[in-house]
Amino acid sequence: MKEKRFEVIEKQGKMEVFQVIRDNQTGVLYLSHSAGYGLGLTVMQGPDGKPLVDEDFNVNESSPLS
């Protein structure tokens, strides 16, 4: 079976939900927030403004780009 491109690695809340989503090809982390009928999605950034990459992500094992 083909691996999923995106994976939810953290989830908080029921009615108002925050999720951290990892791109399994790059390791980049995204934050999703949903409440009611609304949803927002953004890339998570470090203090330097660069996208956060999951520390446990190994591009050599997970990415078809390697």
Secondary structure, 3 states (H helix, E strand, C coil): CCCCCEEEEEEECCCEEEEEEEECCCCEEEEEEEECCEEEEEECECCCCCECECCCCCHHHHCCCC
